[in-house]
Each structure stands twice: as structure tokens, then as C-alpha cells.
Amino acid sequence: MSITILNSTHRLRSLCRLQSIRGQMMTSQAGAEILVEKVGNAGVITLNRPKALNALNMNMIRLIYPQLKKWETDKETDIVIIKGAGGKAFCAGGDIRAVTEAGKVGDPLAKNFFREEYILNNTIGTYQKPYVALIDGITMGGGVGLSVHGRFRVATEKTLFAMPETAIGLFPDVGGGYFLPRLQGQLGLFLALTGFRLKGRDVQRAGVASHFVESQKIAALEKELVDLKTPSIEEVSRVLDSYQKRSSLDAEKPFVLEQHIDVIDKLFQSNSVEGIVHNLKTDGSPFAQKQAETLAKMSPTSLKITFKQLQAGGAMSLQEVLVMEYRLSQACMVKGSDFYEGVRAVLVDKDHSPKWSPSTLKEVSEQSVEDCFSSLGDLDLKL
């Protein structure tokens, strides 16, 4: 009896939190979270939730997607530019707190958010016109999905990139299974498992950004792009290359991981997460020790899912990866508790002491990981 009452109380709390989040979304006037401008033959989208570091919510996805589809076939739109308002962030991630609250009460947002976000990611990845993401500030999770699959990604000294999902019981989604294995050597796997943060010019050196331009030049760059008479891929490349050549800030500094790249390639080359942890502990260097300590804090289930995701994704198309990742997103919502616990520990209570279940890599069975990749039949993502 008491357990039933407790479950009902938790459900009621989650429902109230979800309604509160929805209420906040509704109070902002329709479309205010996304600003859409037509400047000459350029379509410009501004993510406009600066107080929330432009975190991507369902309302924003539903405003961006149709706009991109419209511009793609509009003869008077030749280029699309996307940026973030507020000066601190491009987009710090998806609104996952709302998603977990929805998941607790069986609200359809838990399914629809990931489905519609991934469809948007695919639209960007297959876009037929030059797509330029100005990632001037924090760019994580959902923000990576809005940028990395586009042809042009412009980082600045203010850019902070990370895929920190294993710390919240999720996995590097939004097509992480596609772009991460395609980075040099084992760098993508390292970034995916550890959530390591790259800053400024290093985001471009790693291959996540296509260009690096100093932040103070971004306004002039944007003006030059919108003023292009015929913004072909080649013309846009030429403009971006010219601004990059004039951006010398931090050029003399080596890549932050330069002295560790060979070590990363050696130690993260393994058939399992346990193998990687063993390699790190055996190596014994301060860098390896630090990575072992980092992995020990992450969700063991997330680490194993992420490892398998990147192994498979290296040989898949973006579309195949997004179908796979939708299956994984629903497994995290339904089959386990780590995603809910991770969001609680990092975003809700902020005690940063998640209680993972299972709590060790050894306890996470291969079958339980395999099950997360199973087809959802008619509920699979369709692109």
C-alpha cells in the first residue's frame, strides 16, 4: 500500500514539474525562442533562449524544421545561417530535463522529442544549400546536432564543445554515432566516453568545426555571407577560408591533446570498455590515470552502449545511425533508470552523486546492451 502511495506521489510530482516546464514554454510568445530573418537571399535562424543557454526544446525544433524545409525549396533563399543569442552559447544541449519528467509519467514528449530532433538532424545533414552554423560559445549535445552535420561549422575562441552524455546515463546522440568515429584515430571514442571538453581553435583542429574565426570577426563574416550574390559552396568556402587566414588568435598554441594523441589511439584501441579501463590503469601515466578516474564516474551502462554505438556507427550512413540512436533513446527512457538518475544528480538536485544501476561494468551484461539496439518495429524512426 505504502509503495503504491509513494509511486503515485512521485508520478504526481513529475506531472507537476512537466506542466510547469510546459507552462514556461507557453508563456514565451509563439516563435520568440527562435528568431527567423530573411536578409537578401540568406535565411538566418537565431536560437533565442539566452537565459537557458539556448537549450533546444520541442517548440524550437518545431519552428526550425519547417523553416529549413521551406528555405530548401525557396528559389530566393540560397544560404542558411544559424547562430545563438546572448553571447555565451550557441546551444548548450537539449531540454532533457523536460524529457525525463515526461518519461516518468508516460507522456509522449519522451518519444516525440528524440524522434523530431533526429529528423531535424538528418535534414541538416542532407541539406541541399550551404548551411553555416556559427558555434560562437557553448555547443554541447543538441547544439552539436544543430551544427556538426551541416557543411560549415565556424568555431571561435569562445566555443566550448563536449558530448557529456555518459555522465547523465545517456549516450552521445544527435548523430554522435556518425561523426565521432570519423574523427582521427580513437579521438571520437575518447570524447564520447569521457565527455572531454574542447575549446576554441581545438574544436576545429579535432575536426568538429570546419573553420576557426575570431569572435570579434563573426559579425563581419555574417554580413559578407549574406551579401554574397551567388553563395555557392565554393564561394562560401572562399569567404570562410579568408576569415580563418586572418584569425591568428591561439594559432601558436598546440592542440590540447597533441601530446596525448598517440596514447589515446593506443589505450582506447580495445574490444571492450573493460579493455580500455584495463589499458588506462596499466599505463599508469597521470593522463591515463585521470581518464580512468573519469570513466569510473560515468554510467557503466552508458559506457557500454556508447562503445557499441560508435563501433557500429563507423560503418553506417547518417540515416542508419539516427535510426539506431532512436532505438537507444527509447531504451534509455524505458529499459533502465540511469538516464533519470543522471539527470537528477546533474541537473535537478545537482549533488553530482548518481547511483548507477548496475553500478559496475562487470554487472552490465552483453545481452542487456544488445537489447537496447533491438528494432522497435513500426515505432522505428522513419527518415
C-alpha positions in Angstrom: 0.0 0.0 0.0 2.7 2.5 1.0 4.7 1.7 -2.2 1.7 2.5 -4.3 1.2 5.8 -2.5 4.9 6.6 -2.9 4.8 5.8 -6.7 1.7 7.9 -7.1 3.4 10.8 -5.2 6.4 10.6 -7.5 4.2 10.5 -10.5 2.2 13.5 -9.4 5.4 15.4 -8.7 6.7 14.6 -12.2 3.4 15.6 -13.7 3.5 18.9 -11.9 7.1 19.5 -13.0 6.2 18.7 -16.6 3.3 21.1 -16.5 5.5 23.8 -15.0 8.1 23.3 -17.8 5.3 23.4 -20.4 3.8 26.5 -18.8 7.2 28.3 -19.1 7.4 27.3 -22.7 3.8 28.5 -23.4 4.3 31.9 -21.7 7.0 32.9 -24.1 5.2 34.3 -27.1 4.9 32.0 -30.1 8.2 31.8 -32.0 10.1 34.1 -29.6 12.5 31.2 -28.8 13.5 31.2 -32.5 14.1 34.4 -34.5 13.8 34.0 -38.2 15.1 36.6 -40.7 15.4 36.9 -44.4 18.4 39.1 -45.3 18.8 39.3 -49.0 19.0 35.8 -50.3 20.1 34.4 -46.9 17.9 32.8 -44.3 19.1 33.5 -40.8 17.9 31.5 -37.7 18.8 32.7 -34.2 18.3 30.4 -31.2 16.8 32.8 -28.7 16.8 31.4 -25.2 19.9 33.0 -23.8 19.0 32.6 -20.2 18.8 28.8 -20.8 22.0 28.9 -22.9 19.8 28.4 -26.0 18.9 24.8 -24.9 16.8 23.2 -27.6 13.2 22.4 -26.6 10.4 20.9 -28.6 8.9 24.2 -29.5 12.2 25.3 -31.1 12.6 22.0 -33.1 9.0 22.5 -34.4 9.9 26.0 -35.6 13.3 25.3 -37.1 12.4 22.2 -39.1 9.6 23.6 -41.3 11.6 26.8 -41.8 14.6 24.8 -43.1 12.3 22.7 -45.4 10.7 25.9 -46.8 14.0 27.6 -47.5 15.5 24.5 -49.1 13.0 24.7 -52.0 12.7 28.5 -52.0 14.3 30.0 -55.1 15.1 33.2 -53.3 17.0 31.6 -50.5 20.5 30.5 -51.4 22.2 30.1 -48.0 21.2 29.4 -44.4 23.0 30.7 -41.3 22.2 29.5 -37.7 23.5 31.2 -34.6 22.7 31.6 -30.9 21.7 34.8 -29.0 23.3 36.1 -25.8 27.0 35.8 -26.4 27.5 32.8 -24.1 26.2 29.8 -26.1 25.3 28.6 -29.5 23.2 25.8 -27.9 24.2 24.1 -24.7 22.1 21.0 -25.4 18.6 19.6 -25.5 16.0 20.2 -22.9 16.4 16.8 -21.4 15.0 17.7 -18.0 11.6 18.1 -19.6 12.1 14.8 -21.5 12.9 12.8 -18.3 9.9 14.3 -16.5 7.7 13.3 -19.5 9.2 9.8 -19.4 8.3 9.3 -15.8 4.6 9.8 -16.5 4.4 8.2 -19.9 3.9 11.5 -21.7 4.5 11.3 -25.5 7.1 14.0 -25.3 9.6 11.3 -24.3 9.2 9.7 -27.7 8.4 12.7 -29.8 11.3 14.9 -28.7 14.0 12.4 -29.8 12.1 11.5 -33.0 11.6 15.1 -34.2 15.1 16.2 -33.1 16.7 13.4 -35.1 14.6 14.2 -38.1 15.9 17.7 -37.8 19.5 16.5 -37.5 19.0 14.5 -40.7 17.5 17.5 -42.5 20.7 19.5 -41.7 22.9 16.6 -42.7 21.3 16.3 -46.2 20.7 20.0 -46.7 20.9 21.0 -50.4 22.1 24.6 -49.8 25.1 26.0 -47.9 24.3 25.7 -44.2 26.6 27.7 -41.9 26.5 27.2 -38.1 28.2 29.9 -36.1 29.1 28.0 -33.0 30.3 31.0 -31.0 30.0 29.8 -27.4 28.9 26.6 -25.6 28.0 23.9 -28.1 27.0 20.6 -26.5 24.6 17.7 -27.1 21.6 19.0 -29.0 23.6 22.1 -30.1 26.1 19.7 -31.7 23.2 18.1 -33.6 22.2 21.5 -35.0 25.7 22.2 -36.3 28.0 19.3 -36.8 26.1 17.7 -39.7 26.0 20.9 -41.7 28.7 21.6 -44.3 30.2 24.6 -42.5 30.8 24.9 -38.7 32.6 28.0 -37.6 34.2 27.9 -34.1 35.6 30.9 -32.2 37.8 31.3 -29.1 34.6 31.2 -27.1 33.5 27.8 -28.4 33.2 25.1 -25.8 32.4 21.6 -27.3 31.5 18.4 -25.5 29.4 15.4 -25.7 28.9 14.8 -21.9 26.0 12.3 -22.1 27.7 9.3 -20.4 27.7 11.4 -17.2 23.9 11.6 -17.3 23.1 8.0 -18.2 22.5 8.7 -21.9 24.8 8.3 -24.9 26.3 10.8 -27.4 23.2 11.0 -29.7 22.1 13.5 -32.4 24.2 11.6 -34.8 27.2 11.2 -32.5 27.5 7.6 -33.7 28.2 9.0 -37.2 30.6 11.9 -36.7 32.6 10.8 -33.7 34.0 7.5 -35.3 35.1 9.6 -38.3 37.4 11.8 -36.3 41.1 10.9 -36.3 42.2 7.7 -34.7 40.4 6.9 -31.4 39.7 10.6 -30.7 36.0 10.3 -31.2 35.7 7.3 -28.9 37.8 9.2 -26.3 35.5 12.2 -26.5 32.4 10.1 -26.4 33.3 8.0 -23.3 35.0 10.7 -21.2 32.9 13.8 -22.2 36.3 15.6 -22.6 35.8 19.3 -23.4 37.4 21.0 -26.4 37.8 24.8 -26.5 38.3 27.4 -29.2 40.7 26.5 -32.0 40.9 22.9 -30.8 37.3 22.3 -31.9 38.4 22.9 -35.4 41.7 21.0 -35.0 39.8 18.0 -33.9 37.6 18.1 -37.0 34.3 19.0 -35.2 34.3 22.6 -36.7 35.3 23.2 -40.3 36.7 26.7 -39.6 38.1 28.9 -36.8 37.3 32.6 -36.9 37.9 35.1 -34.0 34.7 36.0 -32.3 35.1 39.8 -33.0 35.1 39.0 -36.7 31.9 36.9 -36.7 29.5 39.9 -37.3 31.6 41.0 -40.4 31.7 37.4 -41.6 28.0 37.0 -41.3 27.5 40.3 -43.2 29.8 39.1 -46.0 28.0 35.8 -46.3 24.5 37.4 -46.5 25.8 39.9 -49.1 27.1 37.2 -51.4 25.3 37.4 -54.8 25.8 33.7 -55.6 26.6 31.9 -52.4 27.7 28.6 -53.9 29.5 26.0 -51.7 32.8 27.2 -53.3 32.0 30.9 -52.6 31.1 30.3 -49.0 34.3 28.2 -48.6 36.3 31.0 -50.0 34.9 33.6 -47.6 35.3 31.3 -44.6 38.9 30.4 -45.6 39.8 34.1 -45.9 38.4 34.9 -42.4 40.2 31.9 -41.0 43.5 33.1 -42.5 43.0 36.5 -40.8 42.3 34.8 -37.4 45.7 34.2 -35.8 44.5 34.0 -32.1 46.0 31.0 -30.4 47.5 29.8 -33.6 50.8 29.2 -31.9 49.3 27.1 -29.2 49.5 23.3 -29.8 46.3 21.2 -29.9 45.4 20.5 -26.2 45.6 16.7 -26.8 48.6 16.8 -29.1 51.0 15.1 -26.7 48.3 12.5 -25.8 47.0 11.5 -29.2 49.3 8.5 -29.6 48.4 7.4 -26.1 44.7 7.8 -26.8 45.0 5.8 -30.0 46.8 3.0 -28.2 44.8 2.8 -25.0 41.4 3.3 -26.5 42.0 0.6 -29.1 40.2 -2.3 -27.5 37.3 -4.7 -28.0 35.5 -3.6 -24.8 35.2 -0.8 -22.3 36.7 -3.1 -19.7 39.7 -3.4 -22.0 40.1 0.3 -22.3 39.9 0.7 -18.5 42.5 -2.0 -18.1 44.8 -0.3 -20.6 44.4 3.1 -18.8 45.2 1.6 -15.4 48.1 -0.5 -16.7 49.6 2.6 -18.4 49.9 4.4 -15.1 50.7 7.8 -16.6 49.0 10.9 -15.0 46.9 11.4 -18.1 45.8 7.7 -18.3 45.0 7.7 -14.6 42.9 10.8 -14.9 40.8 9.2 -17.8 40.4 6.0 -15.7 39.0 8.1 -12.8 36.7 10.0 -15.2 35.3 6.7 -16.7 34.7 5.4 -13.1 32.2 8.2 -12.6 30.2 7.6 -15.7 27.2 5.3 -16.1 28.5 1.8 -16.8 25.5 1.0 -19.0 26.0 4.3 -20.9 29.7 3.5 -21.5 28.9 0.1 -22.9 26.1 1.4 -25.1 28.3 4.2 -26.4 31.2 1.9 -27.2 28.9 -0.4 -29.3 27.1 2.6 -30.8 30.4 4.1 -32.2 31.7 0.7 -33.3 28.6 0.2 -35.4 28.2 3.8 -36.5 31.6 3.9 -38.2 30.3 1.8 -41.0 26.8 3.3 -41.2 25.2 6.2 -43.1 23.9 9.2 -41.0 20.3 7.9 -41.6 21.2 4.4 -40.3 22.9 5.9 -37.3 19.9 8.1 -36.4 17.5 5.1 -36.6 19.9 3.2 -34.3 20.1 6.1 -31.9 16.4 6.5 -31.7 16.2 2.9 -30.6 18.8 3.6 -28.0 17.0 6.8 -26.8 13.8 4.8 -26.2 15.8 2.0 -24.4 17.2 4.7 -22.0 13.7 6.0 -21.4 12.1 2.6 -20.8 14.6 -0.2 -20.0 16.9 1.4 -17.5 17.0 4.0 -14.7 20.4 5.6 -15.3 19.1 8.4 -17.6 16.6 9.5 -14.9 19.2 9.2 -12.1 21.9 11.1 -14.1 19.5 14.0 -14.9 18.5 14.1 -11.2 22.1 14.1 -10.0 23.5 16.6 -12.5 20.5 18.9 -13.4 17.8 18.6 -10.7 19.4 18.1 -7.3 22.9 18.9 -8.5 24.6 16.7 -5.9 26.7 15.1 -8.7 26.5 11.7 -6.9 24.5 9.5 -9.2 23.7 5.9 -8.0 24.1 3.9 -11.2 22.3 0.6 -11.7 24.1 -1.6 -12.4 27.0 0.1 -10.6 29.9 -1.7 -12.3 30.9 -2.5 -15.9 31.1 -6.2 -15.0 27.4 -6.2 -13.9 26.2 -4.8 -17.3 25.5 -7.9 -19.4 26.2 -8.0 -23.1 22.6 -9.1 -23.6 21.2 -6.1 -21.8 23.3 -3.8 -24.1 22.3 -5.8 -27.2 18.6 -5.4 -26.3 18.9 -1.6 -26.4 19.8 -1.9 -30.1 16.7 -4.0 -31.0 14.3 -2.9 -33.6 11.1 -1.1 -32.5 9.2 -2.4 -35.4 6.5 0.0 -36.6 7.8 2.5 -33.9 11.3 2.8 -35.5 12.4 6.2 -36.7 11.5 6.8 -40.3 13.6 9.2 -42.3 
